[in-house]
């Protein structure tokens, strides 16, 4: 009888580890997707020479994917302009940009959600 109870406890423990591992794997894949999207945004913005329409399209796509994005544009004098939702007017003489992507990762088996932020500067 004791061996049956120990066997059941081991099976429950193995199942808990299995589901926790699957949740951690899904969180890792989601974080990798966010990093890939951030790199894609950086590439698109720099290749378009900081075009307003490209930046606005990146914001739309980020919202669709469930990310919060902030782009900070820097001019050659060191001034900065932070764009949170949409870019209204075309900026002149943009030297570089910083892309901040925020997203939430959930691990349901542990009842845990975490906020992450990744930043890339070009």
TIVO-2410 file (N, C-alpha, C; in nm, 3 decimals):
# residues 122
REC num residu      c1      c2      c3 atome chaine
REC   1      X   0.082  -0.119   0.000     N      A
REC   1      X   0.000   0.000   0.000    CA      A
REC   1      X   0.086   0.126   0.000     C      A
REC   2      X   0.196   0.121   0.076     N      A
REC   2      X   0.285   0.235   0.085    CA      A
REC   2      X   0.348   0.265  -0.052     C      A
REC   3      X   0.384   0.162  -0.126     N      A
REC   3      X   0.445   0.180  -0.257    CA      A
REC   3      X   0.347   0.241  -0.357     C      A
REC   4      X   0.219   0.208  -0.345     N      A
REC   4      X   0.117   0.264  -0.433    CA      A
REC   4      X   0.105   0.415  -0.408     C      A
REC   5      X   0.102   0.455  -0.281     N      A
REC   5      X   0.091   0.597  -0.247    CA      A
REC   5      X   0.215   0.672  -0.294     C      A
REC   6      X   0.333   0.614  -0.273     N      A
REC   6      X   0.457   0.678  -0.319    CA      A
REC   6      X   0.458   0.689  -0.471     C      A
REC   7      X   0.411   0.587  -0.539     N      A
REC   7      X   0.404   0.591  -0.685    CA      A
REC   7      X   0.310   0.700  -0.734     C      A
REC   8      X   0.196   0.716  -0.669     N      A
REC   8      X   0.102   0.821  -0.707    CA      A
REC   8      X   0.162   0.959  -0.682     C      A
REC   9      X   0.230   0.975  -0.570     N      A
REC   9      X   0.294   1.104  -0.539    CA      A
REC   9      X   0.403   1.137  -0.640     C      A
REC  10      X   0.478   1.037  -0.681     N      A
REC  10      X   0.582   1.060  -0.782    CA      A
REC  10      X   0.518   1.102  -0.915     C      A
REC  11      X   0.409   1.036  -0.953     N      A
REC  11      X   0.340   1.070  -1.078    CA      A
REC  11      X   0.285   1.213  -1.073     C      A
REC  12      X   0.228   1.253  -0.959     N      A
REC  12      X   0.177   1.389  -0.944    CA      A
REC  12      X   0.291   1.489  -0.956     C      A
REC  13      X   0.404   1.459  -0.893     N      A
REC  13      X   0.521   1.547  -0.900    CA      A
REC  13      X   0.574   1.558  -1.042     C      A
REC  14      X   0.581   1.447  -1.113     N      A
REC  14      X   0.627   1.447  -1.252    CA      A
REC  14      X   0.533   1.529  -1.340     C      A
REC  15      X   0.403   1.515  -1.319     N      A
REC  15      X   0.305   1.592  -1.397    CA      A
REC  15      X   0.319   1.742  -1.369     C      A
REC  16      X   0.341   1.777  -1.243     N      A
REC  16      X   0.361   1.918  -1.208    CA      A
REC  16      X   0.485   1.973  -1.276     C      A
REC  17      X   0.593   1.898  -1.275     N      A
REC  17      X   0.715   1.940  -1.344    CA      A
REC  17      X   0.693   1.952  -1.494     C      A
REC  18      X   0.617   1.861  -1.551     N      A
REC  18      X   0.589   1.863  -1.694    CA      A
REC  18      X   0.513   1.991  -1.732     C      A
REC  19      X   0.406   2.021  -1.661     N      A
REC  19      X   0.326   2.140  -1.694    CA      A
REC  19      X   0.402   2.269  -1.667     C      A
REC  20      X   0.481   2.272  -1.561     N      A
REC  20      X   0.563   2.390  -1.534    CA      A
REC  20      X   0.666   2.409  -1.645     C      A
REC  21      X   0.729   2.302  -1.686     N      A
REC  21      X   0.826   2.310  -1.796    CA      A
REC  21      X   0.763   2.357  -1.925     C      A
REC  22      X   0.643   2.313  -1.955     N      A
REC  22      X   0.573   2.357  -2.077    CA      A
REC  22      X   0.541   2.506  -2.070     C      A
REC  23      X   0.498   2.554  -1.953     N      A
REC  23      X   0.470   2.696  -1.938    CA      A
REC  23      X   0.597   2.779  -1.952     C      A
REC  24      X   0.706   2.731  -1.896     N      A
REC  24      X   0.833   2.803  -1.908    CA      A
REC  24      X   0.881   2.803  -2.053     C      A
REC  25      X   0.861   2.696  -2.124     N      A
REC  25      X   0.899   2.690  -2.264    CA      A
REC  25      X   0.816   2.787  -2.347     C      A
REC  26      X   0.686   2.795  -2.321     N      A
REC  26      X   0.601   2.890  -2.393    CA      A
REC  26      X   0.641   3.035  -2.362     C      A
REC  27      X   0.676   3.063  -2.237     N      A
REC  27      X   0.721   3.198  -2.200    CA      A
REC  27      X   0.851   3.232  -2.273     C      A
REC  28      X   0.939   3.135  -2.283     N      A
REC  28      X   1.066   3.156  -2.354    CA      A
REC  28      X   1.040   3.184  -2.502     C      A
REC  29      X   0.950   3.110  -2.563     N      A
REC  29      X   0.918   3.132  -2.705    CA      A
REC  29      X   0.854   3.270  -2.726     C      A
REC  30      X   0.766   3.311  -2.634     N      A
REC  30      X   0.702   3.443  -2.646    CA      A
REC  30      X   0.806   3.554  -2.633     C      A
REC  31      X   0.899   3.539  -2.540     N      A
REC  31      X   1.006   3.638  -2.523    CA      A
REC  31      X   1.096   3.642  -2.647     C      A
REC  32      X   1.124   3.527  -2.705     N      A
REC  32      X   1.203   3.524  -2.828    CA      A
REC  32      X   1.132   3.593  -2.943     C      A
REC  33      X   1.000   3.575  -2.952     N      A
REC  33      X   0.922   3.644  -3.054    CA      A
REC  33      X   0.925   3.794  -3.035     C      A
REC  34      X   0.920   3.840  -2.911     N      A
REC  34      X   0.927   3.984  -2.883    CA      A
REC  34      X   1.063   4.040  -2.922     C      A
REC  35      X   1.168   3.965  -2.894     N      A
REC  35      X   1.303   4.010  -2.930    CA      A
REC  35      X   1.318   4.016  -3.082     C      A
REC  36      X   1.266   3.917  -3.152     N      A
REC  36      X   1.271   3.919  -3.298    CA      A
REC  36      X   1.194   4.037  -3.355     C      A
REC  37      X   1.077   4.067  -3.297     N      A
REC  37      X   0.999   4.180  -3.346    CA      A
REC  37      X   1.072   4.312  -3.320     C      A
REC  38      X   1.133   4.325  -3.202     N      A
REC  38      X   1.209   4.446  -3.173    CA      A
REC  38      X   1.322   4.465  -3.275     C      A
REC  39      X   1.392   4.358  -3.307     N      A
REC  39      X   1.500   4.367  -3.406    CA      A
REC  39      X   1.446   4.402  -3.544     C      A
REC  40      X   1.329   4.350  -3.577     N      A
REC  40      X   1.265   4.381  -3.704    CA      A
REC  40      X   1.227   4.529  -3.711     C      A
REC  41      X   1.176   4.583  -3.600     N      A
REC  41      X   1.139   4.725  -3.595    CA      A
REC  41      X   1.263   4.812  -3.613     C      A
REC  42      X   1.370   4.779  -3.545     N      A
REC  42      X   1.494   4.855  -3.557    CA      A
REC  42      X   1.541   4.854  -3.702     C      A
REC  43      X   1.539   4.739  -3.765     N      A
REC  43      X   1.582   4.727  -3.903    CA      A
REC  43      X   1.493   4.808  -3.997     C      A
REC  44      X   1.361   4.798  -3.978     N      A
REC  44      X   1.269   4.871  -4.066    CA      A
REC  44      X   1.285   5.021  -4.050     C      A
REC  45      X   1.301   5.068  -3.927     N      A
REC  45      X   1.312   5.212  -3.904    CA      A
REC  45      X   1.441   5.267  -3.965     C      A
REC  46      X   1.550   5.199  -3.944     N      A
REC  46      X   1.677   5.250  -3.998    CA      A
REC  46      X   1.682   5.241  -4.149     C      A
REC  47      X   1.627   5.135  -4.208     N      A
REC  47      X   1.628   5.122  -4.353    CA      A
REC  47      X   1.536   5.223  -4.422     C      A
REC  48      X   1.431   5.267  -4.352     N      A
REC  48      X   1.340   5.365  -4.411    CA      A
REC  48      X   1.385   5.508  -4.382     C      A
REC  49      X   1.497   5.524  -4.315     N      A
REC  49      X   1.549   5.655  -4.277    CA      A
REC  49      X   1.451   5.728  -4.186     C      A
REC  50      X   1.395   5.654  -4.089     N      A
REC  50      X   1.306   5.706  -3.985    CA      A
REC  50      X   1.179   5.768  -4.043     C      A
REC  51      X   1.122   5.700  -4.141     N      A
REC  51      X   1.000   5.746  -4.207    CA      A
REC  51      X   0.880   5.737  -4.113     C      A
REC  52      X   0.796   5.839  -4.117     N      A
REC  52      X   0.678   5.848  -4.029    CA      A
REC  52      X   0.582   5.733  -4.053     C      A
REC  53      X   0.554   5.699  -4.178     N      A
REC  53      X   0.458   5.593  -4.209    CA      A
REC  53      X   0.508   5.456  -4.161     C      A
REC  54      X   0.636   5.431  -4.175     N      A
REC  54      X   0.694   5.304  -4.130    CA      A
REC  54      X   0.685   5.294  -3.978     C      A
REC  55      X   0.715   5.402  -3.908     N      A
REC  55      X   0.708   5.402  -3.763    CA      A
REC  55      X   0.564   5.379  -3.716     C      A
REC  56      X   0.468   5.446  -3.780     N      A
REC  56      X   0.327   5.427  -3.742    CA      A
REC  56      X   0.281   5.284  -3.769     C      A
REC  57      X   0.326   5.223  -3.877     N      A
REC  57      X   0.292   5.084  -3.906    CA      A
REC  57      X   0.352   4.991  -3.801     C      A
REC  58      X   0.472   5.022  -3.755     N      A
REC  58      X   0.534   4.941  -3.649    CA      A
REC  58      X   0.452   4.950  -3.520     C      A
REC  59      X   0.400   5.068  -3.488     N      A
REC  59      X   0.315   5.082  -3.370    CA      A
REC  59      X   0.187   5.001  -3.383     C      A
REC  60      X   0.125   5.004  -3.502     N      A
REC  60      X   0.002   4.927  -3.523    CA      A
REC  60      X   0.029   4.777  -3.507     C      A
REC  61      X   0.137   4.731  -3.564     N      A
REC  61      X   0.171   4.588  -3.554    CA      A
REC  61      X   0.204   4.548  -3.411     C      A
REC  62      X   0.271   4.636  -3.338     N      A
REC  62      X   0.305   4.607  -3.198    CA      A
REC  62      X   0.178   4.593  -3.114     C      A
REC  63      X   0.081   4.683  -3.135     N      A
REC  63      X  -0.045   4.673  -3.061    CA      A
REC  63      X  -0.119   4.544  -3.096     C      A
REC  64      X  -0.114   4.507  -3.224     N      A
REC  64      X  -0.181   4.384  -3.267    CA      A
REC  64      X  -0.118   4.262  -3.201     C      A
REC  65      X   0.011   4.263  -3.180     N      A
REC  65      X   0.082   4.151  -3.117    CA      A
REC  65      X   0.074   4.153  -2.965     C      A
REC  66      X   0.021   4.262  -2.908     N      A
REC  66      X   0.007   4.270  -2.763    CA      A
REC  66      X   0.126   4.333  -2.692     C      A
REC  67      X   0.208   4.408  -2.765     N      A
REC  67      X   0.324   4.474  -2.707    CA      A
REC  67      X   0.295   4.623  -2.687     C      A
REC  68      X   0.363   4.684  -2.590     N      A
REC  68      X   0.365   4.828  -2.575    CA      A
REC  68      X   0.502   4.875  -2.623     C      A
REC  69      X   0.502   4.970  -2.715     N      A
REC  69      X   0.629   5.012  -2.773    CA      A
REC  69      X   0.646   5.162  -2.756     C      A
REC  70      X   0.768   5.203  -2.729     N      A
REC  70      X   0.806   5.344  -2.724    CA      A
REC  70      X   0.930   5.360  -2.809     C      A
REC  71      X   0.928   5.460  -2.896     N      A
REC  71      X   1.044   5.490  -2.979    CA      A
REC  71      X   1.092   5.630  -2.943     C      A
REC  72      X   1.219   5.642  -2.912     N      A
REC  72      X   1.280   5.771  -2.882    CA      A
REC  72      X   1.373   5.806  -2.996     C      A
REC  73      X   1.348   5.921  -3.059     N      A
REC  73      X   1.430   5.968  -3.170    CA      A
REC  73      X   1.528   6.073  -3.120     C      A
REC  74      X   1.653   6.065  -3.164     N      A
REC  74      X   1.757   6.159  -3.125    CA      A
REC  74      X   1.806   6.232  -3.250     C      A
REC  75      X   1.819   6.365  -3.241     N      A
REC  75      X   1.873   6.439  -3.355    CA      A
REC  75      X   2.023   6.461  -3.334     C      A
REC  76      X   2.086   6.529  -3.429     N      A
REC  76      X   2.231   6.544  -3.422    CA      A
REC  76      X   2.275   6.639  -3.311     C      A
REC  77      X   2.185   6.720  -3.256     N      A
REC  77      X   2.218   6.809  -3.145    CA      A
REC  77      X   2.201   6.740  -3.009     C      A
REC  78      X   2.151   6.618  -3.008     N      A
REC  78      X   2.131   6.544  -2.885    CA      A
REC  78      X   1.991   6.558  -2.827     C      A
REC  79      X   1.905   6.634  -2.895     N      A
REC  79      X   1.767   6.647  -2.850    CA      A
REC  79      X   1.694   6.516  -2.875     C      A
REC  80      X   1.596   6.488  -2.791     N      A
REC  80      X   1.522   6.364  -2.808    CA      A
REC  80      X   1.373   6.390  -2.810     C      A
REC  81      X   1.303   6.303  -2.883     N      A
REC  81      X   1.157   6.310  -2.888    CA      A
REC  81      X   1.106   6.169  -2.869     C      A
REC  82      X   1.020   6.151  -2.768     N      A
REC  82      X   0.966   6.020  -2.737    CA      A
REC  82      X   0.831   6.003  -2.804     C      A
REC  83      X   0.814   5.892  -2.876     N      A
REC  83      X   0.690   5.861  -2.946    CA      A
REC  83      X   0.630   5.738  -2.879     C      A
REC  84      X   0.506   5.752  -2.832     N      A
REC  84      X   0.444   5.644  -2.757    CA      A
REC  84      X   0.336   5.572  -2.837     C      A
REC  85      X   0.261   5.645  -2.917     N      A
REC  85      X   0.148   5.584  -2.988    CA      A
REC  85      X   0.161   5.598  -3.139     C      A
REC  86      X   0.165   5.720  -3.188     N      A
REC  86      X   0.180   5.745  -3.332    CA      A
REC  86      X   0.268   5.866  -3.350     C      A
REC  87      X   0.331   5.871  -3.465     N      A
REC  87      X   0.417   5.984  -3.499    CA      A
REC  87      X   0.334   6.082  -3.581     C      A
REC  88      X   0.321   6.206  -3.532     N      A
REC  88      X   0.235   6.304  -3.598    CA      A
REC  88      X   0.303   6.372  -3.716     C      A
REC  89      X   0.421   6.427  -3.693     N      A
REC  89      X   0.489   6.496  -3.803    CA      A
REC  89      X   0.626   6.433  -3.826     C      A
REC  90      X   0.674   6.452  -3.945     N      A
REC  90      X   0.803   6.397  -3.986    CA      A
REC  90      X   0.915   6.471  -3.913     C      A
REC  91      X   1.007   6.398  -3.858     N      A
REC  91      X   1.122   6.457  -3.791    CA      A
REC  91      X   1.235   6.477  -3.892     C      A
REC  92      X   1.309   6.584  -3.875     N      A
REC  92      X   1.422   6.609  -3.962    CA      A
REC  92      X   1.552   6.578  -3.889     C      A
REC  93      X   1.649   6.534  -3.962     N      A
REC  93      X   1.784   6.512  -3.911    CA      A
REC  93      X   1.789   6.416  -3.792     C      A
REC  94      X   1.719   6.307  -3.802     N      A
REC  94      X   1.724   6.206  -3.698    CA      A
REC  94      X   1.854   6.128  -3.714     C      A
REC  95      X   1.930   6.120  -3.607     N      A
REC  95      X   2.058   6.051  -3.609    CA      A
REC  95      X   2.047   5.906  -3.562     C      A
REC  96      X   1.966   5.884  -3.458     N      A
REC  96      X   1.951   5.750  -3.405    CA      A
REC  96      X   1.819   5.737  -3.332     C      A
REC  97      X   1.783   5.613  -3.303     N      A
REC  97      X   1.656   5.587  -3.234    CA      A
REC  97      X   1.677   5.477  -3.131     C      A
REC  98      X   1.591   5.480  -3.030     N      A
REC  98      X   1.589   5.376  -2.927    CA      A
REC  98      X   1.449   5.316  -2.927     C      A
REC  99      X   1.442   5.184  -2.938     N      A
REC  99      X   1.314   5.113  -2.940    CA      A
REC  99      X   1.300   5.036  -2.810     C      A
REC 100      X   1.193   5.067  -2.734     N      A
REC 100      X   1.164   4.997  -2.609    CA      A
REC 100      X   1.036   4.917  -2.630     C      A
REC 101      X   1.044   4.789  -2.604     N      A
REC 101      X   0.929   4.701  -2.620    CA      A
REC 101      X   0.896   4.638  -2.485     C      A
REC 102      X   0.772   4.658  -2.441     N      A
REC 102      X   0.727   4.601  -2.314    CA      A
REC 102      X   0.619   4.497  -2.342     C      A
REC 103      X   0.628   4.386  -2.270     N      A
REC 103      X   0.530   4.280  -2.287    CA      A
REC 103      X   0.515   4.205  -2.156     C      A
REC 104      X   0.406   4.133  -2.145     N      A
REC 104      X   0.375   4.058  -2.024    CA      A
REC 104      X   0.380   3.908  -2.054     C      A
REC 105      X   0.448   3.835  -1.967     N      A
REC 105      X   0.457   3.691  -1.981    CA      A
REC 105      X   0.383   3.627  -1.864     C      A
REC 106      X   0.299   3.531  -1.894     N      A
REC 106      X   0.225   3.461  -1.790    CA      A
REC 106      X   0.266   3.316  -1.780     C      A
REC 107      X   0.275   3.266  -1.657     N      A
REC 107      X   0.300   3.125  -1.631    CA      A
REC 107      X   0.179   3.076  -1.551     C      A
REC 108      X   0.078   3.023  -1.619     N      A
REC 108      X  -0.048   2.991  -1.553    CA      A
REC 108      X  -0.036   2.889  -1.439     C      A
REC 109      X   0.048   2.790  -1.453     N      A
REC 109      X   0.057   2.685  -1.350    CA      A
REC 109      X   0.107   2.742  -1.218     C      A
REC 110      X   0.186   2.850  -1.224     N      A
REC 110      X   0.237   2.914  -1.103    CA      A
REC 110      X   0.157   3.038  -1.065     C      A
REC 111      X   0.054   3.070  -1.144     N      A
REC 111      X  -0.028   3.190  -1.122    CA      A
REC 111      X   0.060   3.315  -1.115     C      A
REC 112      X   0.149   3.327  -1.214     N      A
REC 112      X   0.248   3.434  -1.212    CA      A
REC 112      X   0.248   3.506  -1.346     C      A
REC 113      X   0.247   3.638  -1.342     N      A
REC 113      X   0.267   3.719  -1.462    CA      A
REC 113      X   0.383   3.814  -1.436     C      A
REC 114      X   0.464   3.835  -1.539     N      A
REC 114      X   0.581   3.919  -1.525    CA      A
REC 114      X   0.585   4.019  -1.639     C      A
REC 115      X   0.626   4.141  -1.609     N      A
REC 115      X   0.645   4.245  -1.709    CA      A
REC 115      X   0.792   4.243  -1.753     C      A
REC 116      X   0.813   4.246  -1.882     N      A
REC 116      X   0.949   4.251  -1.934    CA      A
REC 116      X   0.962   4.371  -2.026     C      A
REC 117      X   1.083   4.424  -2.034     N      A
REC 117      X   1.112   4.534  -2.125    CA      A
REC 117      X   1.246   4.507  -2.190     C      A
REC 118      X   1.248   4.520  -2.323     N      A
REC 118      X   1.374   4.504  -2.396    CA      A
REC 118      X   1.396   4.631  -2.476     C      A
REC 119      X   1.521   4.673  -2.486     N      A
REC 119      X   1.557   4.799  -2.550    CA      A
REC 119      X   1.669   4.775  -2.650     C      A
REC 120      X   1.657   4.842  -2.765     N      A
REC 120      X   1.765   4.841  -2.864    CA      A
REC 120      X   1.784   4.983  -2.914     C      A
REC 121      X   1.906   5.024  -2.931     N      A
REC 121      X   1.938   5.159  -2.979    CA      A
REC 121      X   2.017   5.144  -3.108     C      A
REC 122      X   1.979   5.225  -3.207     N      A
REC 122      X   2.051   5.221  -3.336    CA      A
REC 122      X   2.130   5.347  -3.354     C      A
***
